[in-house]
């Protein structure tokens, strides 16, 4: 099923740029819609909630971090009521995962050396993310409100990561160290306490430092001819790559990101189409 989904998403990623190439005007006589050459640049910032889809499964809650960077938008055409554009960004993003370490009864697991604390583990990973998104908008372009959707590919480049935990993940007391016969190591303290004993991800280094996937978003923009464009958007990113190896010899068969982003963007016009009919 995952291979089918990956194939479908890859087809979408390939189709989006081809679709917008057909919208770029080669000459005015061939133009079906209303010609545009609007170009705007600006900055964006927001909050990102993320997790990693591990197989074998690792129970998690969403990890919260910040994101921000620069944005650019080229508007090429208004086709009937749809305003067609391409948006590109270069963003700094803090993503990762936060583990839910629970008992068989779905309760937090107390630290065996200090029962007043519960086991906690999170891993913050810093990426540079570069989305290239097809954009369709409906509404006002120069003065007023416009709704829009985004869809397109995104790539990411790993920079570094940091672990936050109240226990030593390499201490045998916290490591199941399951033998070939299927038994836990003798020093493991949580054999009959933890509901999930998958801990390999806590100590493994990131293997694949290049990430890729597809992003989809929707939002609202307010434009003012003197002040520029103010944008609020919600976006979801589905990673098609894995942070760890995923061959039959690797521990994880899957370890891809999922991100939910809420962001604000400010854009100011560099080039504007000279057309008094544009509202």
Secondary structure, 3 states (H helix, E strand, C coil): CHHHHHHHHHHHHHHHHHHHHHHCCCCHHHCCCEEEEEEEEEEEEEEEEEEEEEECCCCEECEEEEEEEEEEEEEEEEECCEEEEEEEEEEEEEEEEEECCEECCCCECEECCEEEEECCEEEEEEEEEEEEEEEEEEECCCCEEEEEEEEEEEEEEEEEEEEEECCCCCCHHHCCCCCCCCCCCCCCCCCCCECCCCCHHHCCCCCCCEEEEEEEEEEEEEEECCCEEEEEEEEEEEECCCCCCCCCCCCCCEEEEEEEEEEEEEEEEEECCCCCCCC
